Amino acid sequence: MLIRHRPHGIVVAIDGPSGAGKSTVARLLAERLGYIQIDTGAMYRAAAFLLADGGIELSDLAGVEEFCRDLEIRFELFEGQKLVFANNRNVTDLIRTPEMSLLTSRTSALKPVRSALLKAQQRMGDQGGVVLEGRDIGTVVFPDAEVKFFLTASVEERARRRFEELVAKGETVTLEETVSDVAERDRQDSERAIAPLRQADDAVPIDSSFSGIDDVVQAMYAHCQLKLSAREQ
């Protein structure tokens, strides 16, 4: 996929906990702005999958670091669907299981993984005209991003969304299990030593618990337009 960045574009950072709708919002906002969406969450999931698939223990930091030296992740579009390739393997569906969600939280706390993917993300977005979502985009990856959002929702609402998504995929799960998984993911992400989940001081907070996706995207788009207009004055 050939990526062209929009000239004079800004970097838009969207952070927040798991299940808040960051990926969907980032994709739709990028489309409205004419920007490129960089799915950082998928990048971490892909790294977690490859490490597990390769039998590399997360406690073996030397092995993890060696593995990350040859880690290559890319996105491709095929018939309107965004595919995720990790080391030339299509892992699009393999990285979206509940088990992979929890493993990703543990994997993303490892310094070798974060260092490798941070550099990759910064290279992808250094020309501007991009929307990135994750947990430390506005605090670590692009602390000088011109627009930052912190998107959240209640644990119960995020678990309900995740539960419906998993059931639609044929997964056998209960709502109670999903609530527990979401709460545990929040705990892991917030308490990790490296780049924990937190709201940047200059981020705009948005709670999507009772808002539709379109309303959230419109609010973000309007804020971005204000920032772009201010730059041109």
Number of C-alpha atoms within 10 A of each C-alpha: 8 6 8 10 18 15 10 11 16 24 24 27 27 27 26 25 25 25 21 25 20 25 22 14 22 26 19 20 25 21 13 12 17 15 25 23 21 22 22 20 19 25 24 23 27 29 27 25 22 20 20 15 9 10 9 15 11 17 10 9 15 11 14 19 17 11 17 19 11 10 18 17 19 18 17 13 11 9 6 7 9 12 16 24 18 20 15 11 13 17 18 17 9 12 22 15 14 17 10 18 21 19 19 23 22 16 24 24 19 19 16 20 21 19 14 17 22 18 11 16 18 13 10 17 21 13 16 19 21 24 29 29 29 25 27 23 29 29 22 14 23 20 15 14 17 18 21 30 23 24 27 21 20 15 20 17 17 22 24 18 15 22 22 16 12 18 13 10 10 9 13 9 13 13 16 12 12 22 19 15 19 23 18 14 20 19 15 17 24 17 13 15 11 15 20 18 21 17 21 18 10 16 19 15 17 17 14 18 15 9 11 9 14 12 12 17 19 15 12 22 17 11 16 20 12 11 14 16 10 9 10 6 5
